[in-house]
């Protein structure tokens, strides 16, 4: 998934509309209440004082003519007290708005982060293989933060200033249509500038968000690879590469903010020119005695002009505020556009309907589904044609028949591959890097779907099996071990969350990990951080094997499981692995040929094709590729 390269104002508004819709969806009652509070305080700030100022000016004018102060005071004081009361209510409204907004903003971010993370769990492996980790993390940091600015700052400011502009405009039309027409000329100029400059900045803000993700991705790679950088004296090149990414971020950020920063001064000065123009036009209207065209029916005089100019200043000031928000708006739109693009990613499809269930065997050998953990499993296969349900024992019979596969269309990785693994068999794959060994195990897990051919598990097409149930029946140990923040016990239990402490300890003993775990400062309760950086590579791999052992799956996939372990540790692991593999179907990928000599079947792959298959002795007797590898070196290059 890659966001759109361009990014324009229309796309930004569409993305912001999506984010605002989310906000109102999360808070269907509180969000409208806050919007009402904002609108109420905005209208109070725009409307009442205009009419009260007009009444005060007219009352003062009559007092100066008639000299009746008591009558003038009777007109002035009620309006002032009414204004004070309205402002008090507006203050309460603003207080409620700010408190609710503080809660809802953080709640919105919390829900968005949850939704994004939960959505990512449904994405296929292909998404994570084709995107940098740092760029993915940028969704949770920079892009989410733009949502905070949109919801807590830009959206309220837009509504408040927009309401004030609309209310003031209505008041000015009520007061004088001639003066309002003059005002509209200035407003047209303001919106032309906002559209021109804002549209240019939107494109650069979108590029800025992408550049931030790219820079964070590079920085994360550099932090993870510090040992490699230092051992190869690559610091200067790493700095140069970072400077390049940082310079790209600087350039697009500079252009985005340079565009956005033009808006404020330009619109502010247009407002000043407009204010002077209105004062001149208003003076000319008074001197010329032109009849006032208005809804109020009042004569255009100083009592009308002065409040009108005040409202014009308020009008242009709020238009300027709106223009200043464009900076935050387009940035928020760029972040929302990336999040919308992520939300639009198609989830991993799963049309399977065959599930894995606990069963117990009846006296007559029949299988009965049960909620209890019996240690016996079966595939529950409902038949749509007659509504019947059959139970197939989970045995671990895996067969690939004439499989073709390509990560990128047109560039096949596997060609006409057939693999037959009967229950309890140990099948090994050997071959040079890129031959397709790991790809076969990815297909068994259905991390990717095949282009042609069939994969059957206990006689059932894997496309019919729910992916979660399929993967629950498979144990996986990779060359690159991933340990999570938590205790040693937590990391072993990751293989089966309902495993007891005794189950985890038994799995550790089986894998050979128990001996080093008991020597740790707090044993099984030792806290692991930073992917188990306080453990050796061999110890981390032993924990990964224990994690697979506690799951007790009928099929094990060992992808270079012992490649990072020294010879002494390998002997310990191999003993545990032999126990772990008893009675299970095992797929082993190895560069070290000594680890696959006891396999029932060894398959030699070359450029996505199986060129040899047989036992260790059979392949040596054939004196083909495997023989040359075995007699030439124990390591595949």
C-alpha positions in Angstrom: 0.0 0.0 0.0 1.3 3.4 -1.0 -0.5 6.7 -0.5 -1.4 8.8 -3.5 1.7 10.8 -4.6 -0.1 14.0 -5.4 -2.5 15.0 -2.7 -4.8 18.0 -3.4 -7.4 20.0 -1.6 -10.3 17.9 -2.8 -8.7 14.7 -1.5 -7.8 16.4 1.8 -11.4 17.5 2.3 -12.7 14.0 1.5 -10.2 12.5 4.0 -11.2 15.1 6.7 -14.8 14.4 6.1 -14.1 10.7 6.7 -12.3 11.6 10.0 -15.1 13.9 11.1 -17.7 11.2 10.3 -15.6 8.8 12.5 -15.6 11.4 15.3 -19.4 11.8 15.2 -19.8 8.0 15.0 -17.8 7.6 18.1 -19.7 10.3 20.0 -23.2 10.5 18.5 -24.6 12.5 21.4 -21.7 14.4 22.9 -20.3 15.6 19.5 -23.5 17.4 18.4 -23.8 18.8 21.9 -20.3 20.3 21.7 -21.0 21.6 18.2 -24.2 23.3 19.6 -22.2 24.9 22.4 -19.6 26.2 19.8 -22.4 27.6 17.6 -24.2 29.2 20.5 -21.1 31.0 21.8 -20.2 32.1 18.3 -23.7 33.6 17.7 -23.6 35.3 21.1 -20.3 36.9 20.2 -21.6 38.1 16.8 -25.3 39.2 17.1 -26.5 40.7 20.5 -23.9 43.4 20.9 -24.7 44.8 17.4 -28.3 45.6 18.2 -27.5 46.8 21.7 -24.8 49.2 20.3 -27.4 50.5 17.8 -30.0 51.0 20.5 -27.5 52.8 22.7 -26.4 55.1 19.9 -30.1 55.9 19.0 -31.0 56.4 22.6 -28.0 58.7 23.1 -29.0 60.6 20.0 -32.5 61.1 21.3 -31.2 62.1 24.7 -28.9 64.7 23.1 -31.9 66.1 21.2 -34.6 65.9 23.9 -32.4 66.0 27.1 -34.6 63.3 28.7 -31.9 61.2 30.5 -34.5 59.0 32.4 -36.0 57.8 29.1 -32.7 57.2 27.5 -31.5 55.3 30.6 -34.7 53.2 30.5 -33.7 52.1 26.9 -30.0 51.6 27.6 -29.8 49.7 30.9 -32.1 46.7 30.0 -30.1 46.0 26.9 -26.8 46.1 28.9 -28.2 43.7 31.5 -29.5 41.4 28.8 -26.1 41.4 27.2 -24.4 40.5 30.5 -26.8 37.6 31.0 -26.3 36.3 27.5 -22.5 36.5 27.9 -22.8 34.6 31.2 -24.7 31.8 29.5 -22.1 31.8 26.7 -19.3 31.5 29.2 -21.0 28.4 30.7 -21.4 27.0 27.2 -17.7 27.6 26.4 -16.7 25.9 29.6 -18.8 22.9 28.9 -17.4 22.8 25.3 -13.8 22.8 26.4 -14.2 20.1 29.1 -16.1 17.8 26.8 -13.7 18.4 23.9 -10.7 17.5 26.1 -12.3 14.1 26.9 -13.6 13.4 23.4 -10.3 14.4 21.7 -8.3 11.9 23.7 -11.1 9.3 23.4 -11.2 9.8 19.7 -7.4 9.2 19.4 -7.7 6.2 21.6 -10.4 4.7 19.5 -8.6 5.5 16.2 -5.4 3.9 17.4 -7.4 0.8 18.4 -9.2 0.7 15.1 -6.0 1.1 13.1 -4.2 -1.5 15.1 -7.1 -3.9 15.0 -7.4 -3.4 11.3 -3.7 -4.1 10.8 -4.2 -7.5 12.4 -6.6 -8.4 9.6 -4.2 -7.3 6.8 -2.3 -9.9 4.8 1.4 -10.6 5.3 2.0 -9.1 1.9 1.2 -5.6 3.3 4.0 -5.9 6.0 6.4 -7.3 3.6 6.0 -4.4 1.2 6.1 -1.5 3.7 8.8 -0.3 6.0 8.2 -0.8 9.8 9.0 2.9 10.4 6.5 4.0 7.8 3.8 1.8 9.4 4.7 3.3 12.8 4.2 6.7 11.4 0.5 6.0 11.1 0.3 5.7 14.9 2.4 8.8 15.7 2.5 11.6 13.1 -0.8 10.8 11.3 -2.8 10.2 14.4 -1.4 13.5 15.9 -2.7 15.4 12.9 -6.1 14.0 13.9 -5.7 15.5 17.3 -5.0 18.9 15.7 -8.0 18.5 13.5 -10.5 17.5 16.2 -9.3 19.6 19.1 -8.2 22.8 17.3 -9.1 23.1 13.6 -12.6 21.7 13.6 -13.9 23.9 16.6 -12.1 26.9 15.2 -13.7 26.3 11.7 -17.2 25.9 13.2 -16.8 28.9 15.5 -15.3 31.3 12.9 -17.7 30.0 10.2 -20.7 30.6 12.5 -19.5 34.1 13.3 -18.9 34.9 9.7 -22.3 33.7 8.7 -24.1 35.5 11.6 -22.2 38.7 11.1 -23.0 38.6 7.4 -26.7 38.2 8.1 -26.5 41.2 10.5 -24.8 43.3 7.9 -27.4 42.4 5.2 -30.0 43.4 7.8 -28.3 46.7 8.4 -27.2 47.7 4.8 -27.3 45.8 1.6 -25.2 48.5 -0.2 -22.3 48.1 2.3 -22.6 44.3 2.2 -22.1 44.3 -1.5 -18.9 46.2 -1.1 -17.9 43.7 1.6 -18.5 40.8 -0.8 -16.0 42.1 -3.3 -13.3 41.8 -0.6 -14.5 38.4 0.5 -14.2 37.1 -3.1 -10.6 38.3 -3.2 -10.0 36.5 0.2 -11.4 33.2 -1.0 -9.5 33.4 -4.3 -6.3 33.7 -2.4 -7.2 31.0 0.1 -8.1 28.5 -2.7 -4.9 29.3 -4.7 -2.4 29.2 -1.8 -4.2 26.5 0.1 -4.4 24.1 -2.9 -0.7 24.5 -3.4 0.2 23.8 0.2 -2.1 20.7 0.4 0.1 18.9 -2.2 3.3 19.6 -0.2 1.7 18.6 3.1 0.9 15.2 1.7 4.4 14.8 0.6 5.6 16.0 4.0 3.6 13.2 5.7 5.2 10.6 3.3 8.7 12.1 3.9 8.2 11.8 7.7 7.3 8.1 7.4 10.3 7.5 5.1 12.7 9.3 7.5 11.3 7.4 10.6 11.6 4.1 8.7 15.2 4.8 7.9 15.9 5.9 11.5 14.4 2.7 12.9 16.4 0.6 10.5 19.6 2.4 11.6 18.8 1.9 15.3 18.1 -1.8 14.8 21.3 -2.2 12.8 23.8 -0.3 15.0 26.0 -3.3 15.5 26.3 -3.9 11.7 26.8 -0.2 11.1 29.7 0.0 13.6 31.4 -3.2 12.7 31.6 -2.2 9.0 32.5 1.4 9.8 29.4 2.6 8.0 28.7 5.5 10.3 29.5 8.3 7.7 27.4 6.6 5.0 24.6 6.1 7.4 24.7 9.8 8.3 24.8 10.8 4.6 21.7 8.6 3.9 19.9 10.1 6.9 20.8 13.6 5.8 19.4 12.9 2.4 16.0 11.7 3.8 16.0 14.6 6.3 16.8 17.1 3.5 13.9 15.8 1.5 11.6 16.2 4.5 13.0 19.7 5.0 12.3 20.7 1.4 8.7 19.6 1.3 8.0 20.9 4.8 9.5 24.3 3.9 7.4 24.5 0.8 4.2 23.5 2.6 4.6 25.9 5.4 5.8 28.7 3.1 2.6 28.4 1.1 0.5 28.3 4.2 2.2 31.2 5.9 1.4 33.5 3.0 -2.3 33.3 3.7 -2.4 35.1 7.1 -0.6 38.4 6.0 -2.3 38.6 2.6 -5.9 38.1 4.0 -5.2 40.4 6.9 -4.1 43.2 4.6 -7.1 42.6 2.3 -9.2 43.0 5.4 -7.5 46.3 6.3 -8.0 47.6 2.8 -11.6 46.4 2.9 -12.2 48.2 6.3 -10.9 51.5 4.9 -13.0 51.1 1.7 -16.2 50.4 3.7 -15.5 53.5 5.8 -15.1 55.7 2.7 -18.2 54.2 1.0 -20.2 54.6 4.2 -19.2 58.2 4.5 -20.2 58.9 0.9 -23.6 57.2 1.4 -24.3 59.4 4.4 -23.1 62.6 2.7 -25.0 61.8 -0.6 -28.2 61.0 1.2 -28.7 57.8 -0.9 -31.7 55.8 0.6 -30.5 52.9 2.7 -31.4 49.5 1.2 -31.8 47.2 4.2 -34.1 44.8 6.0 -34.2 47.0 9.1 -35.8 50.0 7.4 -33.5 52.4 9.2 -31.9 55.4 7.6 -28.2 54.9 6.9 -26.5 57.2 9.4 -23.6 57.2 11.9 -25.7 54.9 14.2 -25.7 52.3 11.4 -22.2 52.9 10.0 -20.3 52.6 13.3 -21.7 49.1 14.3 -21.4 48.0 10.6 -17.7 48.8 10.6 -17.2 47.0 13.9 -18.9 44.0 12.4 -16.9 44.2 9.2 -13.7 44.1 11.4 -15.1 41.1 13.2 -16.0 39.5 9.9 -12.6 39.9 8.3 -10.9 38.9 11.5 -12.8 35.6 11.5 -12.1 35.1 7.8 -8.4 35.6 8.7 -8.8 33.0 11.4 -10.3 30.6 9.0 -7.4 31.2 6.6 -4.8 30.6 9.3 -6.4 27.2 10.1 -5.8 26.1 6.5 -2.2 25.2 7.6 -3.5 22.8 10.2 -6.4 21.7 8.0 -4.3 20.6 5.0 -1.8 18.9 7.3 -4.6 17.1 9.1 -6.0 16.3 5.7 -2.7 14.8 4.6 -2.6 12.6 7.7 -6.3 11.7 7.4 -5.6 10.8 3.7 -2.9 8.4 4.7 -5.1 6.9 7.4 -8.1 6.6 5.0 -5.8 4.9 2.5 -4.7 2.5 5.2 -8.3 1.9 6.2 -9.2 1.1 2.6 -6.7 -1.7 2.4 -8.4 -5.0 1.7 -8.2 -7.3 4.7 -6.9 -10.8 4.5 -9.7 -12.8 2.9 -10.9 -16.0 4.5 -13.6 -18.1 2.9 -12.8 -21.2 5.0 -15.6 -22.9 6.8 -13.8 -26.0 8.1 -12.8 -25.5 11.8 -10.5 -27.2 14.3 -12.3 -28.6 17.3 -11.6 -30.7 20.4 -13.0 -34.2 20.2 -13.3 -37.3 22.3 -13.5 -40.8 20.9 -16.5 -42.9 21.6 -16.5 -46.7 22.3 -17.3 -47.4 18.7 -14.4 -45.2 17.4 -16.7 -42.3 16.5 -15.6 -38.7 17.2 -17.7 -36.4 19.3 -17.1 -32.7 19.5 -16.5 -31.3 23.0 -15.6 -28.0 24.8 -13.0 -29.8 27.0 -9.3 -29.8 26.1 -8.8 -33.5 25.4 -5.6 -33.3 23.5 -7.4 -34.8 20.5 -8.4 -32.7 17.6 -10.5 -33.0 14.4 -11.5 -31.0 11.4 -15.2 -30.1 11.6 -16.4 -30.1 8.1 -20.0 -29.0 7.4 -21.4 -30.0 4.1 -23.6 -27.4 2.5 -25.4 -29.7 0.1 -27.1 -31.9 2.8 -26.4 -30.0 6.0 -24.4 -32.9 7.5 -21.2 -32.5 9.5 -18.2 -34.9 9.3 -15.2 -35.0 11.6 -11.7 -35.8 10.2 -9.0 -36.6 12.7 -6.1 -34.1 12.7 -3.2 -36.2 11.6 -0.8 -33.8 9.9 -0.9 -35.2 6.3 0.2 -32.3 4.1 0.3 -32.4 0.3 1.2 -29.8 -2.3 0.2 -30.8 -5.8 1.6 -29.0 -8.9 1.8 -25.7 -7.1 2.8 -22.5 -8.9 3.3 -19.2 -7.1 4.6 -15.7 -7.7 5.0 -12.8 -5.2 4.8 -10.5 -8.2 2.6 -11.4 -11.2 4.7 -12.7 -14.0 7.7 -13.6 -11.9 7.2 -17.1 -10.7 9.0 -18.2 -7.5 7.7 -21.8 -7.5 7.1 -23.9 -10.6 5.1 -27.2 -10.6 6.1 -28.1 -7.0 4.7 -31.2 -5.5 5.4 -32.2 -1.9 3.9 -35.2 0.0 4.4 -35.3 3.8 2.7 -38.2 5.6 1.9 -38.0 9.3 5.1 -38.3 11.3 7.4 -37.8 8.4 10.3 -35.3 8.5 10.6 -33.5 5.2 13.7 -31.3 4.6 14.2 -28.6 2.0 17.7 -27.6 0.9 18.9 -25.2 -1.8 20.5 -21.9 -2.3 19.0 -18.6 -1.0 16.1 -17.7 -3.2 15.4 -21.2 -4.3 11.9 -21.1 -2.8 12.3 -23.1 0.5 10.6 -20.5 2.8 8.0 -19.8 0.2 6.7 -23.3 0.5 6.2 -23.0 4.2 4.5 -19.6 3.7 2.0 -21.3 1.4 1.3 -24.0 3.9 0.5 -21.3 6.5 -1.6 -19.5 3.8 0.4 -16.3 4.4 0.1 -16.2 0.6 -2.3 -18.0 -1.7 -1.1 -20.1 -4.6 -1.7 -19.2 -8.3 -2.2 -22.7 -9.4 -2.3 -26.3 -8.0 -3.7 -27.5 -4.7 -2.6 -27.8 -1.1 -4.4 -30.4 1.0 -4.3 -30.9 4.7 -5.6 -34.3 6.0 -7.3 -34.6 2.6 -9.0 -31.2 2.9 -8.2 -28.3 0.5 -6.6 -25.6 2.7 -8.8 -23.0 1.1 -11.8 -24.6 2.9 -10.0 -24.4 6.3 -10.4 -21.2 8.3 -7.0 -19.6 8.4 -6.9 -19.2 12.2 -7.7 -22.9 12.7 -5.1 -23.9 10.0 -2.4 -21.9 11.7 -3.4 -23.1 15.2 -2.5 -26.6 14.0 1.0 -25.5 12.8 4.1 -24.8 14.9 6.6 -22.4 13.5 10.2 -21.7 14.5 11.9 -19.0 12.4 15.6 -18.1 12.0 14.8 -14.6 13.2 13.3 -15.0 16.7 10.8 -12.5 17.9 10.5 -12.2 21.7 7.9 -9.8 23.3 8.2 -7.5 26.3 7.2 -9.7 29.2 8.5 -12.5 31.4 10.2 -15.7 30.0 7.1 -17.6 31.1 4.9 -15.1 29.1 7.0 -15.6 26.0 6.7 -19.4 26.2 3.0 -19.2 26.9 2.6 -17.2 23.7 2.4 -20.5 21.9 -0.8 -21.4 23.7 -2.4 -18.8 25.9 -4.3 -21.3 28.1 -1.2 -23.3 28.9 -0.4 -23.7 32.6 3.0 -22.9 34.2 3.6 -26.6 34.3 3.0 -26.9 30.6 5.4 -24.1 29.8 8.1 -25.6 32.0 7.6 -29.0 30.4 8.0 -27.4 27.0 11.1 -25.6 28.1 12.6 -28.9 29.3 11.7 -30.6 26.1 13.5 -27.9 24.0 16.5 -27.8 26.4 15.8 -24.2 27.5 15.1 -25.0 31.1 18.7 -25.3 32.1 19.6 -21.7 31.2 16.2 -20.3 32.3 16.7 -21.6 35.8 20.1 -19.8 35.9 18.5 -16.4 35.1 18.2 -13.9 38.0 14.5 -14.5 38.4 14.1 -17.7 36.5 10.9 -18.0 34.5 9.8 -14.6 35.9 12.8 -12.8 34.4 11.6 -9.8 32.4 12.7 -9.7 28.7 12.9 -6.3 27.0 14.0 -5.2 23.5 13.4 -8.5 21.8 15.3 -10.4 24.5 18.5 -8.4 24.0 19.8 -9.7 27.4 19.9 -13.3 26.1 22.3 -14.9 23.6 21.1 -15.8 20.1 21.0 -19.4 21.0 19.0 -18.8 24.2 16.5 -16.8 22.3 16.1 -19.6 19.7 15.6 -22.1 22.5 12.8 -20.0 23.8 11.2 -19.9 20.4 11.4 -23.7 20.2 9.8 -24.0 23.6 7.0 -21.6 22.5 6.3 -23.9 19.6 6.5 -27.0 21.8 3.9 -25.7 24.2 1.4 -25.3 21.3 1.7 -29.1 20.8 0.9 -28.9 17.0 0.8 -31.9 14.8 2.8 -30.2 12.1 6.1 -28.3 12.8 7.8 -25.9 10.4 11.5 -25.2 11.3 12.9 -22.4 9.1 16.6 -22.3 9.7 15.8 -23.0 13.4 19.4 -23.9 14.4 21.3 -21.7 12.0 22.1 -19.1 14.7 23.1 -21.6 17.3 26.7 -22.8 18.0 27.6 -26.4 17.6 27.4 -27.2 21.4 24.0 -25.5 21.7 22.9 -27.2 18.5 23.5 -30.6 20.1 21.3 -29.6 23.1 18.6 -28.2 20.8 18.7 -31.2 18.5 18.0 -33.6 21.3 15.0 -31.5 22.3 14.0 -31.2 18.6 14.1 -34.9 18.2 11.7 -35.4 21.1 9.5 -32.5 19.8 9.3 -34.1 16.3 8.3 -37.5 17.5 4.9 -38.4 16.0 4.7 -35.1 14.1 4.9 -34.1 10.5 7.9 -31.8 10.3 9.1 -29.5 7.5 12.8 -28.4 8.0 14.5 -25.7 6.0 18.3 -25.8 6.5 21.5 -24.5 5.1 23.5 -26.8 7.4 23.2 -30.2 5.8 24.1 -32.0 9.0 20.7 -31.1 10.5 18.7 -32.9 7.7 20.6 -36.1 7.3 18.0 -38.0 9.4 15.0 -36.6 7.4 12.7 -39.1 5.8 12.7 -37.1 2.6 15.1 -34.4 1.4 14.1 -32.2 -1.4 16.6 -30.1 -3.3 15.3 -26.9 -4.8 16.8 -24.7 -7.5 15.1 -21.6 -8.9 11.7 -22.7 -7.7 11.8 -26.3 -8.9 12.4 -29.5 -7.1 15.3 -31.1 -8.9 16.0 -34.0 -6.5 14.1 -35.9 -3.8 14.9 -38.9 -1.6 16.6 -39.9 1.6 20.1 -38.9 2.5 21.5 -42.2 1.4 19.5 -42.2 -1.9 20.6 -38.8 -2.8 24.2 -39.6 -2.1 23.9 -42.7 -4.3 22.5 -40.6 -7.2 25.6 -38.4 -7.0 23.7 -35.3 -8.1 23.4 -31.8 -6.7 22.9 -33.0 -3.1 26.0 -35.2 -3.4 28.1 -32.3 -4.6 26.8 -30.1 -1.8 27.4 -32.8 0.8 30.9 -33.8 -0.3 32.0 -30.2 -1.1 30.8 -28.4 2.1 28.3 -28.7 4.9 27.2 -25.1 4.3 25.1 -24.0 1.3 26.4 -20.8 -0.3 
